[in-house]
Amino acid sequence: MRCHLNTIVIGFAVLLSSLSPLTGSHGAAPNAPDEQPLVFPYTVTAGEKQGLMDRSGKVILAPSYLIGQYSEGLYVIELDGKVGYMNAAGKVVIEPQYRDAVPFHEGLARVSLGLEYHHAYIDKSNQIIIPNMRTSADFIDGRVQVYVNDKGYGYMDRTGKMVIEPKWDRAEAFAHGVACVRDNSGKWGYIDRDGKIVIAPQFSNAAAFNESGYARIEIDSIPHLIDRTGKVHPEFDYSGMDFQDGLIAVDRPDTGRAYLDNTGKVVIPPFQSEGIYGQLSVDFHDGRAPIRKDNKVGFIDRTGKVVIEPKYTDAFDFSEGKAIVRMAESYSVIDTDGKVLGTMTPTPNVQTFRPFKGGLAVFQVDTLKDGPLGLMDGTGRIVLPPTCSTIVQLEGGISYVYSPTFTGYLDKDMKVIWKK
């Protein structure tokens, strides 16, 4: 039985912070991310089960199953080694019966009937829509890649019809209407949803197109960018390339990082970051990217204009419109204009900060790799002292906390929702 389960360390439950908003219509499921039920206990050991409660701590379902990821209105659940599905009201809609199962995607879920390397696809009424096929992929853009013996990879639609002939040596998921495929000579190209070749196989490696209309490819193991016609753009031929915040970041050891728009025009000329290190990147977050000048850190906007002068000893990326900066041994919180929103008081020996989420940021103290964790608000006030070994931030400002004296959920005001 394989169902994304590790009951000793983190339990069947995955991080709720990564789950989708409730969109299903089963039962009395809420439909806002910050109304999604909480799984409790958050972590389990062998033999324990989990339940659901609302965000006030009211029990919806007593611990009855191991509860996994939520998607399209249904949780994956496991009982006695079998996997099924229930809704956010705690009602089982598909009894645990499968050896393995994953969350629903585009209305179908991939389940294992026991044949190794093969999966079937069911709908939410538990009808088998596509019988056992050799695949481990989910539907994206109405297509899923499957392998047919002695033929190769092709694609099926959501009815189980083979809509793209199985003839490819490798096949990847669709993105923005096209998928990269590899032929029997080992060359990669691109096809559309009907299987028509839109860029002939010719590359030694290839990746999906992004929203800017470019894809990373390799020719003789040298990276390049191509557009949707297959044209190689030499203006992007740098040692490193990254897509972010509507711009293309390109790196060269001799000139540093530059930012180009999707026409290849240089928006921000190359600059050297003078030894960016640790948590400090040269990536844009909330329209700001850090730069280092004379060993001091400031921020530029998406036009390259310096909007926060380099004056800080160190800085962390912006998140939720705020960044944590260090001046000597003091940490402060600033907004995107550089206005100081507050200073961390008291100032422990902080080693790192996580991004703000729900108005709070996790910080870690001491030099130990697993040093204790605490929580700070957007004014720099420590709302939870650094005594915790685990803090998982969920939607709506709720945090799961594990410390020597407390295990449970806290709301954004540090009020106890539930404790073990």
Residue pairs with C-beta under 8 A, 6 or more apart in sequence:
1 78
1 81
1 82
1 83
1 99
1 100
2 99
2 100
2 112
3 12
3 66
3 68
3 76
3 78
3 83
3 100
3 101
4 12
4 14
4 68
4 69
4 76
4 102
5 11
5 12
5 66
5 68
5 78
6 12
7 44
7 45
7 46
7 48
7 66
8 45
8 46
9 43
10 43
11 41
11 42
11 43
11 44
11 48
11 50
11 66
12 44
12 50
12 66
12 67
12 68
12 78
13 39
13 42
13 43
13 44
13 50
13 66
13 67
13 68
14 68
14 69
15 392
16 36
16 38
16 39
16 70
16 392
16 394
16 395
17 357
17 392
17 393
17 394
17 395
19 33
19 36
19 69
19 70
19 71
20 70
20 71
20 72
21 31
21 32
21 33
21 36
22 29
22 30
22 31
22 32
22 33
22 35
22 36
22 70
22 73
22 88
23 31
23 72
23 73
24 72
24 73
24 74
24 87
24 88
25 73
26 73
26 74
26 87
26 88
26 89
26 91
26 93
26 124
27 87
27 88
27 89
27 90
27 91
28 88
28 89
29 73
29 87
29 88
29 89
30 36
30 37
30 88
33 395
33 396
34 55
34 395
34 396
34 397
34 398
35 54
35 55
35 396
36 70
36 88
36 395
37 52
37 53
37 54
37 55
37 60
37 88
38 52
38 53
38 54
38 55
38 394
38 398
38 409
38 417
38 418
39 50
39 51
39 52
39 67
40 50
40 51
40 52
40 53
40 63
40 409
40 418
40 420
41 48
41 50
41 63
41 407
41 420
42 392
42 400
42 409
43 402
44 50
44 66
48 63
49 63
49 64
49 65
49 66
50 63
50 64
50 65
50 66
50 67
51 59
51 60
51 61
51 62
51 63
51 64
51 67
51 90
52 59
52 60
52 61
52 67
52 88
52 90
53 59
53 60
53 417
53 418
54 60
55 396
55 398
55 411
55 417
56 417
57 409
57 416
57 417
57 418
60 88
60 89
60 90
61 86
61 90
64 79
65 77
65 78
65 79
65 86
65 96
66 77
66 78
66 79
67 75
67 76
67 77
68 75
68 76
68 77
68 78
68 103
69 75
69 76
69 102
69 103
70 76
70 88
70 103
71 103
71 104
71 105
72 103
72 104
72 105
72 107
72 124
73 87
73 88
73 104
73 124
74 85
74 86
74 87
74 93
74 94
74 103
74 104
74 124
75 85
75 86
75 87
75 88
76 83
76 84
76 85
76 101
76 102
76 103
77 83
77 84
77 85
77 86
77 92
77 96
78 84
78 96
79 96
80 96
82 96
82 97
82 98
82 99
83 96
83 97
83 98
83 99
83 100
83 101
83 111
84 92
84 94
84 95
84 96
84 97
84 98
84 101
85 92
85 93
85 94
85 101
85 104
85 109
85 124
86 92
86 93
87 93
93 124
93 126
94 122
94 124
94 126
98 111
98 112
98 113
99 112
99 113
99 114
100 111
100 112
100 119
101 109
101 110
101 111
101 112
102 109
102 110
102 111
102 138
103 109
104 124
105 138
105 139
105 140
106 138
106 139
106 140
106 142
106 158
107 123
107 124
107 139
107 158
108 121
108 122
108 123
108 129
108 130
108 139
108 158
109 121
109 122
110 119
110 120
110 121
110 135
110 136
110 137
110 138
111 119
111 120
111 121
111 122
112 118
112 119
112 120
113 119
113 120
113 132
115 132
117 134
117 136
118 132
118 133
118 134
118 135
119 132
119 133
119 135
119 136
120 128
120 130
120 131
120 132
120 133
121 128
121 129
121 130
121 139
121 144
121 160
122 128
122 129
123 129
129 158
129 159
129 160
130 156
130 160
131 160
133 146
133 147
133 156
134 146
134 147
134 148
134 149
135 144
135 145
135 146
135 147
137 144
137 145
137 146
137 173
138 144
139 158
140 173
140 174
140 175
141 173
141 174
141 175
141 177
141 193
142 157
142 158
142 193
143 155
143 156
143 157
143 163
143 164
143 173
143 174
143 179
143 193
144 155
144 156
145 153
145 154
145 155
145 171
145 172
145 173
145 179
146 153
146 154
146 155
146 156
146 162
146 166
147 153
147 166
148 154
148 166
151 166
151 167
152 166
152 167
152 168
152 169
152 184
153 166
153 167
153 168
153 169
153 170
153 171
153 181
154 162
154 164
154 165
154 166
154 167
154 168
154 171
155 162
155 163
155 164
155 171
155 179
155 195
156 162
156 163
157 163
163 193
163 194
163 195
164 191
164 194
164 195
165 195
168 181
168 182
168 183
169 182
169 183
169 184
169 186
170 181
170 182
170 188
171 179
171 181
171 182
172 179
172 180
172 181
172 208
173 179
173 208
174 193
175 208
175 209
175 210
176 208
176 209
176 210
176 211
176 213
177 192
177 193
178 190
178 191
178 192
178 193
178 198
178 199
178 209
178 228
179 190
179 191
179 208
180 188
180 189
180 190
180 206
180 207
180 208
180 215
181 188
181 189
181 190
181 191
181 201
182 188
182 189
182 201
182 206
183 189
183 201
185 201
186 204
187 201
187 202
187 203
187 204
188 201
188 202
188 203
188 204
188 205
188 206
188 217
189 197
189 199
189 200
189 201
189 202
189 203
189 206
190 197
190 198
190 199
190 206
190 209
190 215
190 230
191 197
191 198
192 198
198 228
198 230
199 226
199 228
199 229
199 230
200 230
202 219
202 230
203 217
203 218
203 219
204 218
204 219
204 220
204 221
205 217
205 218
205 221
206 215
206 216
206 217
206 218
207 215
207 216
207 217
208 215
209 215
209 228
210 243
211 243
212 243
212 246
212 248
212 262
213 227
213 228
213 262
214 225
214 226
214 227
214 233
214 236
214 243
214 248
214 262
215 225
215 226
216 223
216 224
216 225
216 241
217 223
217 224
217 225
217 226
217 232
218 224
219 232
223 237
223 241
224 232
224 233
224 234
224 236
224 237
225 232
225 233
225 236
225 237
225 241
225 248
226 232
226 233
227 233
233 264
235 260
235 264
236 248
236 250
236 260
236 264
238 250
238 251
238 252
238 258
239 251
239 252
239 253
240 249
240 250
240 251
241 248
241 249
241 250
241 251
242 248
242 249
242 250
242 283
243 249
244 283
244 284
245 284
245 285
245 287
245 302
246 261
246 262
246 302
247 259
247 260
247 261
247 267
247 268
247 284
247 302
248 259
248 260
248 261
248 262
249 257
249 258
249 259
249 282
249 283
250 257
250 258
250 259
250 260
251 257
252 258
252 270
255 270
255 272
256 270
256 271
256 272
256 273
257 270
257 271
257 273
257 282
258 266
258 268
258 269
258 270
258 271
259 266
259 267
259 268
259 302
259 304
260 266
260 267
261 267
267 302
267 303
267 304
268 300
268 302
268 303
268 304
269 304
271 291
273 282
273 291
273 292
274 292
274 293
274 294
274 295
275 292
275 295
276 282
276 290
276 292
278 314
278 352
279 314
279 316
279 317
279 352
279 353
280 290
280 292
280 297
280 314
280 315
280 316
280 317
281 289
281 290
281 317
282 289
282 290
282 291
283 289
283 317
284 302
285 317
285 318
285 319
285 355
286 318
286 319
286 320
286 321
286 336
287 301
287 302
287 318
287 336
288 299
288 300
288 301
288 307
288 308
288 318
288 323
288 336
289 299
289 300
290 297
290 298
290 299
290 315
290 317
291 297
291 298
291 299
291 300
291 306
291 310
292 310
293 310
294 310
296 310
296 311
296 312
296 313
297 310
297 311
297 312
297 313
297 314
297 315
297 325
298 306
298 308
298 309
298 310
298 311
298 312
299 306
299 307
299 308
299 315
299 318
299 323
299 336
299 338
300 306
300 307
301 307
307 336
307 337
307 338
308 334
308 337
308 338
309 338
311 327
312 325
312 326
312 327
313 326
313 327
313 328
314 325
314 326
315 323
315 324
315 325
315 326
316 323
316 324
316 325
316 353
316 355
317 323
317 355
318 336
319 355
319 356
319 357
319 361
320 355
320 356
320 357
320 359
320 378
321 335
321 336
322 333
322 334
322 335
322 341
322 356
322 378
323 333
323 334
323 336
324 331
324 332
324 333
324 344
324 353
324 361
325 331
325 332
325 333
325 334
326 332
329 347
330 343
330 344
330 347
331 343
331 344
331 347
331 350
331 380
332 340
332 341
332 342
332 343
332 344
332 380
333 340
333 341
333 342
333 343
333 344
333 378
333 379
333 380
334 340
334 341
335 341
341 378
341 379
341 380
342 378
342 379
342 380
342 381
343 380
344 350
344 376
344 380
344 381
344 382
345 380
345 381
345 382
346 382
348 363
348 365
348 374
348 382
348 386
349 365
349 366
349 367
350 363
350 364
350 365
351 364
351 365
351 366
351 367
351 371
352 363
352 364
353 361
353 362
353 363
353 364
353 376
354 361
354 362
354 363
354 393
355 361
356 378
357 393
358 393
358 394
358 395
358 396
358 397
358 398
358 412
359 377
359 378
359 397
359 412
360 375
360 376
360 377
360 378
360 383
360 393
360 397
360 399
360 412
361 375
361 376
361 377
361 378
362 373
362 374
362 375
362 391
362 393
363 373
363 374
363 375
363 376
363 386
364 371
364 372
364 373
364 386
365 371
365 372
365 373
365 374
365 386
366 372
370 389
371 386
372 386
372 387
372 388
372 389
373 386
373 388
373 389
373 390
373 391
374 382
374 384
374 385
374 386
374 387
374 388
374 391
375 382
375 383
375 384
375 391
375 399
375 414
376 382
376 383
377 383
383 414
384 391
384 399
384 401
384 410
384 414
387 403
387 404
387 405
388 401
388 402
388 403
389 402
389 403
389 404
390 400
390 401
390 402
391 399
391 400
391 401
391 402
392 399
392 400
393 399
394 400
396 412
397 411
397 412
398 409
398 410
398 411
398 412
398 417
399 409
399 410
400 408
400 409
401 407
401 408
401 409
401 410
406 419
407 419
407 420
408 416
408 417
408 418
408 419
408 420
409 416
409 417
409 418
409 419
410 416
410 417
411 417
